[in-house]
Amino acid sequence: METRVLGTRFNVKAYRDSDDMQVTVVSGEVRVSVPSDGSDGTKTESVLLQPRQMATYARENGLLSKSAVEDVTPYKEWKDGKLVFNLTSMEEVASTLERAFGLNIKIENPAILDCKITGRFNRSQSVDLTIEAICKSIGARYSIRHKKVTIEGEGCKN
């Protein structure tokens, strides 16, 4: 995936272990392009992003899509060392915490994965404080041993 900056502030989220890559525009304009034929890369598909828009490239099927973003706060605060969640699934929160703190998180009850988390955390604060606050908000328990975190509980009622 290629991202061309056209005078802007934006966030790129592209991890090796993630199925999707995302570019979110906070201000300005960004053109995101991907090969469209999958062979030699000579043909490309692209989208032009304005503020509060996101491009998502699905690695599995090679599709590039564009969508609106209601709140760009989590994307612009990431660079300042903040973790911002707004009704974010515990599954995504766990993935973010693993990357931010170098953890391995195991969630014992799959029902916990659907819990929604809202909060703002600083990556410079103790990982224990962050995980404790998140677990308290969903009625879960946790233990940390070396960089391995286990989260247990009943899960959230939808």
Backbone torsions as a table, in degrees:
resi	resn	phi	psi	omega
1	MET	NA	137.5	177.7
2	GLU	-115.1	136.7	176.9
3	THR	-119.7	124.4	179.2
4	ARG	-108.8	121.8	-178.1
5	VAL	-84.4	131.8	179.8
6	LEU	-123.0	47.1	179.9
7	GLY	77.4	86.1	-168.1
8	THR	-164.6	176.7	166.5
9	ARG	-124.8	126.7	-177.1
10	PHE	-152.6	170.7	-179.4
11	ASN	-129.6	134.3	175.1
12	VAL	-110.9	129.6	177.2
13	LYS	-121.6	104.7	-177.1
14	ALA	-147.4	102.0	-179.4
15	TYR	-113.2	147.0	-179.8
16	ARG	-56.3	-37.0	-175.2
17	ASP	-90.6	8.3	-178.8
18	SER	-103.9	142.7	179.7
19	ASP	-72.5	-29.3	-175.7
20	ASP	-118.1	151.2	170.8
21	MET	-116.4	141.6	-176.7
22	GLN	-133.4	144.0	171.9
23	VAL	-125.9	125.3	-179.1
24	THR	-120.6	129.7	-178.2
25	VAL	-97.7	127.8	176.1
26	VAL	-92.6	-47.0	176.6
27	SER	-149.0	153.7	179.0
28	GLY	88.2	-147.9	-176.1
29	GLU	-141.9	143.3	177.3
30	VAL	-138.9	137.7	172.4
31	ARG	-106.5	127.0	178.8
32	VAL	-112.2	128.0	-178.4
33	SER	-128.2	146.4	176.1
34	VAL	-138.6	153.1	174.7
35	PRO	-61.1	135.8	-177.6
36	SER	-100.6	-17.0	-179.3
37	ASP	-105.8	-7.5	174.4
38	GLY	74.0	-5.9	-176.5
39	SER	-100.2	-83.6	-174.1
40	ASP	-97.2	-2.6	175.8
41	GLY	78.2	10.4	-178.6
42	THR	-78.2	-27.9	176.5
43	LYS	-100.1	138.1	179.7
44	THR	-131.6	156.7	172.5
45	GLU	-115.2	140.1	-179.7
46	SER	-143.2	159.5	173.9
47	VAL	-132.7	145.3	176.1
48	LEU	-101.3	125.2	-177.1
49	LEU	-107.2	135.8	174.6
50	GLN	-105.8	174.1	177.8
51	PRO	-54.3	141.4	179.1
52	ARG	67.5	31.1	174.3
53	GLN	-126.8	153.2	-177.9
54	MET	-133.2	138.8	170.8
55	ALA	-106.3	136.2	177.3
56	THR	-123.5	128.0	176.5
57	TYR	-110.5	117.0	179.6
58	ALA	-88.8	112.5	-178.0
59	ARG	-61.6	-36.2	-174.6
60	GLU	-61.3	-45.1	-177.0
61	ASN	-114.5	0.3	176.9
62	GLY	72.4	18.9	-178.4
63	LEU	-89.7	137.8	176.0
64	LEU	-110.2	126.4	-179.6
65	SER	-130.2	160.1	-179.2
66	LYS	-125.6	138.0	-179.9
67	SER	-146.0	163.2	177.2
68	ALA	-83.3	149.1	176.5
69	VAL	-118.9	119.8	-177.6
70	GLU	-68.6	-44.4	-175.4
71	ASP	-130.3	114.7	-179.2
72	VAL	-90.1	0.1	-177.5
73	THR	-52.4	-48.6	-178.9
74	PRO	-60.3	-31.0	-177.2
75	TYR	-76.6	-37.2	-179.4
76	LYS	-83.4	-24.2	-179.3
77	GLU	-85.1	-16.1	177.9
78	TRP	-55.5	-43.3	-178.0
79	LYS	-66.7	-21.7	178.4
80	ASP	-92.9	11.7	177.2
81	GLY	82.6	19.8	-179.6
82	LYS	-106.8	144.8	172.5
83	LEU	-112.0	115.0	-176.7
84	VAL	-117.5	124.1	179.4
85	PHE	-121.1	133.7	178.5
86	ASN	-132.4	97.2	-174.4
87	LEU	52.3	45.2	-179.2
88	THR	-90.4	136.2	-179.8
89	SER	-62.5	146.7	178.7
90	MET	-60.2	-29.4	177.4
91	GLU	-61.1	-46.1	179.1
92	GLU	-71.0	-37.3	177.9
93	VAL	-60.7	-45.4	179.9
94	ALA	-60.7	-43.2	179.0
95	SER	-62.1	-42.9	178.7
96	THR	-64.0	-43.3	179.6
97	LEU	-65.2	-38.1	177.9
98	GLU	-59.1	-44.3	-179.2
99	ARG	-71.4	-43.4	-175.2
100	ALA	-67.5	-36.2	-174.2
101	PHE	-114.6	1.4	-179.3
102	GLY	67.1	42.9	-175.8
103	LEU	-104.8	167.5	168.2
104	ASN	-122.4	111.1	-175.8
105	ILE	-106.6	127.5	176.9
106	LYS	-114.7	123.9	178.6
107	ILE	-105.6	115.2	-172.6
108	GLU	-67.7	-40.1	-176.9
109	ASN	-108.7	117.5	-179.2
110	PRO	-57.2	-23.1	178.9
111	ALA	-63.2	-24.5	179.1
112	ILE	-67.7	-30.5	-176.7
113	LEU	-59.2	-26.9	-178.9
114	ASP	-87.7	-7.8	178.8
115	CYS	-60.8	142.9	-179.8
116	LYS	-102.3	133.4	-176.5
117	ILE	-115.3	133.5	172.5
118	THR	-127.6	126.1	179.9
119	GLY	173.7	167.6	179.9
120	ARG	-130.5	124.8	-176.1
121	PHE	-129.4	153.5	178.5
122	ASN	-102.4	129.6	-179.5
123	ARG	-66.1	-17.1	179.6
124	SER	-83.5	-12.3	178.1
125	GLN	-79.9	164.5	-178.6
126	SER	-57.8	135.0	177.7
127	VAL	-60.7	-33.4	177.8
128	ASP	-59.1	-43.5	-179.2
129	LEU	-65.1	-40.9	179.7
130	THR	-63.9	-49.9	-178.1
131	ILE	-67.6	-37.6	177.9
132	GLU	-60.7	-45.9	-179.6
133	ALA	-63.1	-42.7	180.0
134	ILE	-64.5	-45.8	-179.2
135	CYS	-64.8	-39.5	177.7
136	LYS	-61.5	-37.5	-176.6
137	SER	-68.4	-20.7	179.9
138	ILE	-115.5	7.7	178.6
139	GLY	69.0	35.5	-179.3
140	ALA	-110.3	165.3	175.4
141	ARG	-114.9	155.9	179.8
142	TYR	-143.8	159.8	170.8
143	SER	-141.5	145.6	179.2
144	ILE	-124.7	129.3	177.1
145	ARG	-139.8	110.7	-176.7
146	HIS	61.0	-117.2	177.4
147	LYS	-113.5	17.5	178.9
148	LYS	-107.3	124.5	-177.4
149	VAL	-114.8	131.2	174.7
150	THR	-116.0	129.6	178.9
151	ILE	-117.7	128.3	-178.6
152	GLU	-128.3	154.8	177.1
153	GLY	159.9	-178.4	-176.4
154	GLU	-83.3	-20.8	-175.6
155	GLY	95.1	179.1	-177.0
156	CYS	-102.1	149.1	176.7
157	LYS	-93.5	122.2	-177.2
158	ASN	-79.7	NA	NA
